[in-house]
Amino acid sequence: MKIAITGTKGIPNRYGGFEQFADQLSVRLAERGHHVWVYNPRFHPYRENIYHKVHIILKWCPENLLGPGANYLYDYICLQDAVRRKANIVLQCGYASAVPAYRMINFMKTILITHLDGMEWQRTKWNKLTQFLIRKAEKTAVKRSPVLVCDHPEIQEYYKTHHGIEPVYIPYGAEIFCNPDKKVLSQFHINPFEYCLIIARLEPENKIHTIINGFLKSGIKEKLIIIGDRNTKYGHNLLHHYDNHSRIIFIENIYDQTILNNLRHFSKVYFHGHSVGGTNPSLLEALAAGSFIIAHDNKFNRYILKDNALYFHNEEDIQRILSSEPDWCSQKKKMIRANIKVIQENYQWNHITDQYENLFKQLMNI
């Protein structure tokens, strides 16, 4: 099959969830003998034409000139090119900036699949007008895309209830981390299990403020390490308020999975503050690395973690949890083992790839 993946900031992953998804899925599909290509914006640092048998197609994206608005043009260019190259399958990651292209492009014999991501219009980083436009885009995606895919049953249920259509459910994946090496921590001047950790985009819906305030109120001696892109309005705000705290350490994005997995594995607590969306890749990776997790209390996180995590709504919850370590310490190892089992049974990348490959074959009547 000829498979194009569009709608991301490119591979190898240098940004976030969709990029990690495209990275993992494309490589595995290519290894199975499919002709796979992924579109990268020209500003992506990877400059080769091939990445682990995946073809890289560079396209212009004037993000430095137009900001987020550049994505509308970029998605159109990539989708049009995929049709021109006669892709059998186009897997479009996200719909918000792609739906104008859906109206303009004749996909002919190319099958368009839209990955719906999370509840995009609920993200607090968007103003009211943007949220309204994203909801309009959601309706267009439902109408114009022949096939919809989601990564969480709650999203599947939302579309069934509000749009009368049931997307195909295929979650993200993760790989069990088997070779921890505490020497990796030396570059950050930290010791095993003497720090708490956040790995997330620095955006309001990820509850970074709440976690930091609760952490500071608890008075525990450990440090809080926060890894994420600081070059956002919210990121600058966080730095302004907390960078002078000796126990709060901000680290720019890290994309080396070995380093990230070691940081996850050796953390005393891993905070997952994501409050909007479906199956978040960073959460699955934390489970697979053997992290002990304190998560924001919502239906998306609870579906995955069930009783194998502690939950918070506000900073007082975090303060209470961190201040009462003896109450949960004895359950920590049991929760970690249970979460690793969940990854083994439900979220391994090879199984996820099987599901996508079977979907593609079904759509093509192979």
Phi, psi and omega in degrees: 000151174257115189236125176248138176245121184238169172090009179244173174270015169100169177234156355300156187303125174227023185216294188190211191296310180296324180292320175296318177299310181298321179301306185292315184289315184298317181297317181291321177295319179296321178296337179272005174099003178278151176273107188241135171226148180236140180269131176243139170293151185296341178276358178296137184291340180283124189248001181275162180274341182232137176229105182047053178075356176269132178280135180255123178250117180273133178225151181292134175218104186280053182298326181291339180263319189250353183067215181301335179298338179296337183295330178298314179292316182298314180297320178298313181300315183292316180295317178299319180294321180297320177293319179299324179278005176059046173297139173287321182231132167244120176258104181269122181270107182089155184237342193304317182257000184264336189296329173301324178293327179301325180285335191260340187256134171270107185283350173048245183267006177271129180270120181267126175241130178252121171274121192280348183059209181268202179276077192302320184289347179275352185293127185289348178289343180271143173282174186298321180296314180297319178299319178297315181294324179293322177295323175296320179296324178302315180296321179293319178300318179298320184283322191262336183268122182297330183226133177242140177234140174229163186251009183209138180301330179294324176290320176303316180293323178300313182290327177295318183286316188267337184235356179068025179224143183249104178297159173287131179264117172221117183282174168284176180231179177202164178242134179298130180271118190246350188232065179295142181221105184293346177297335179300331184288341186299327181292343179254002177058045178229161180246155180305134174062024176242025178208154171256161192219140168232130170235110187193159166295138181277080180231152186303322185289354177266007168058035182296316178304314182300315181295314182298313182297317178295321177298312181295321179295330184293330179075011179294156188279341183293163175267159174247116179261129182239117182249121180176166181290118182273354185271051172231164178302315180292322178298316177297323179296317178298315179299318180299322185275329193235355186293343180271359176277125184294338182266358177251120183239116176266131178234132179298159184315138173241133181244357176284113185294330178295316178296313181299317182293324176293319177298318177296312186298319186267004178286148175288319179218137173249120179268130174239101187264003184300126184246352182230135174121190186254237180277100185282126182302322182294330176291314178299321180293327176293318176300313184293336180271357179081035179277149169268124196246133166247116190240153172298138186276099175211167188294332180292312181290320182294328178300321182276314188273331182050237182265013186257033175202168170255152189234151177224150170252327187214178184291334177294324176297317180294316177303315182296316182296311182293330181278351182240045183307318180304333182289330183244352185300320183292339181266354188300308183296323178297317179296317180298315179299319180296320180292322176296321177297322177300317177298314181301322186271334190232340193229025179281140188299324180297323178290322177297318178297320175306315183294319178293317180299318178295321177298313180300315180296320178298316180294330180265003181058041178269000000 
